[in-house]
Amino acid sequence: MPYKKGKQGFTLIEIIAVLMLIVIVAAVVFSRVTSTAEVDLMVRAEQVKGHIRYAQMRAMNTTSATSGCNAPAGMAASGGKYYMFMNCNTGNQVVLPGAESIAGVDLPAGSTFPTFSFDTWGRPYANANGTGTSESISISIGGEPITITQNTGYVP
């Protein structure tokens, strides 16, 4: 049987077109199958870390706390929200960066957020008035752990 020129195989353009279609279909399927819940939780944990650092910075930039108060800034949670407070008074709430009001920022389900405060050196205390000794504070944001390091207030 004689060879007929141009009647065998696929052209390079046909192969590239089919590969492009396969890549597009695979990308759509992959985006539908993967969940963003884990990424969303990590983003929320980073937001909380930023707010903790902000509270520490506010405490360190305060020249002095009110009388009988060793912690010019701190954070607490109630009603499924966390918030920042000033001068050892958990009722003296401050709007956090990115928050819409002093009511606080929503906590994901399964979070534990204790009350803690920072003195003018940025050291964390497990109470609202900055008394006792500085200690590490453990927080959980939907299962994602956050630790505020004793004496330094470092949040890794």
TAVENUR-V476315 format. One record per residue. N is the residue number from 1. RES is the residue in one small letter. SS is DSSP state (~ for helix, > for strand, _ for the rest). BURIAL is I if it has 16 or more other C-alpha atoms within 10 Angstrom, else O. D_LAST is the distance of its C-alpha to the last C-alpha in whole Angstrom. Layout:
n/res/ss/burial/d_last
N/RES/SS/BURIAL/D_LAST
N/RES/SS/BURIAL/D_LAST
//
This chain:
n/res/ss/burial/d_last
1/m/_/O/75
2/p/_/O/74
3/y/_/O/71
4/k/_/O/70
5/k/_/O/68
6/g/_/O/65
7/k/_/O/65
8/q/_/O/62
9/g/_/O/59
10/f/_/O/56
11/t/_/O/55
12/l/~/O/52
13/i/~/O/51
14/e/~/O/52
15/i/~/O/49
16/i/~/O/47
17/a/~/O/47
18/v/~/O/47
19/l/~/O/44
20/m/~/O/42
21/l/~/O/43
22/i/~/O/42
23/v/~/O/38
24/i/~/O/39
25/v/~/O/39
26/a/~/O/37
27/a/~/O/34
28/v/~/O/35
29/v/~/O/35
30/f/~/O/32
31/s/~/O/31
32/r/~/O/32
33/v/~/O/31
34/t/_/O/28
35/s/_/O/26
36/t/_/O/23
37/a/~/O/22
38/e/~/O/19
39/v/~/O/18
40/d/~/O/19
41/l/~/I/16
42/m/~/O/13
43/v/~/O/14
44/r/~/I/15
45/a/~/I/11
46/e/~/O/10
47/q/~/O/13
48/v/~/I/12
49/k/~/I/8
50/g/~/O/11
51/h/~/I/13
52/i/~/I/11
53/r/~/I/10
54/y/~/I/14
55/a/~/I/15
56/q/~/I/14
57/m/~/I/15
58/r/~/I/19
59/a/~/I/19
60/m/~/I/18
61/n/_/O/21
62/t/_/O/23
63/t/_/O/26
64/s/_/O/27
65/a/_/I/27
66/t/_/O/30
67/s/_/O/32
68/g/_/O/31
69/c/_/I/27
70/n/_/I/25
71/a/_/I/22
72/p/_/I/22
73/a/>/I/20
74/g/>/I/18
75/m/>/I/18
76/a/>/I/20
77/a/>/I/21
78/s/>/O/25
79/g/_/O/27
80/g/_/O/24
81/k/>/O/22
82/y/>/I/20
83/y/>/I/20
84/m/>/I/20
85/f/>/I/22
86/m/>/I/24
87/n/_/I/26
88/c/_/I/25
89/n/>/I/27
90/t/>/I/25
91/g/>/O/28
92/n/>/O/28
93/q/>/I/25
94/v/>/I/24
95/v/_/O/24
96/l/_/I/20
97/p/_/O/20
98/g/_/O/21
99/a/_/O/23
100/e/_/O/26
101/s/_/O/27
102/i/_/O/26
103/a/_/I/27
104/g/_/I/23
105/v/>/I/21
106/d/>/O/22
107/l/_/I/20
108/p/_/I/20
109/a/_/O/22
110/g/_/O/21
111/s/_/I/18
112/t/>/I/18
113/f/_/I/17
114/p/_/I/18
115/t/_/I/19
116/f/>/I/17
117/s/>/I/18
118/f/>/I/17
119/d/_/I/19
120/t/_/I/20
121/w/_/I/18
122/g/_/I/15
123/r/_/I/15
124/p/>/I/14
125/y/>/I/17
126/a/_/I/18
127/n/_/I/21
128/a/_/I/22
129/n/_/I/24
130/g/_/I/22
131/t/_/I/24
132/g/_/O/24
133/t/_/O/21
134/s/_/I/17
135/e/_/I/15
136/s/_/I/12
137/i/>/I/12
138/s/>/O/12
139/i/>/I/12
140/s/>/I/14
141/i/>/I/14
142/g/_/I/17
143/g/_/O/16
144/e/>/O/13
145/p/>/O/10
146/i/>/I/8
147/t/>/O/7
148/i/>/I/8
149/t/_/I/8
150/q/_/I/12
151/n/_/I/14
152/t/_/O/11
153/g/_/I/10
154/y/_/I/6
155/v/>/O/4
156/p/_/O/0
//
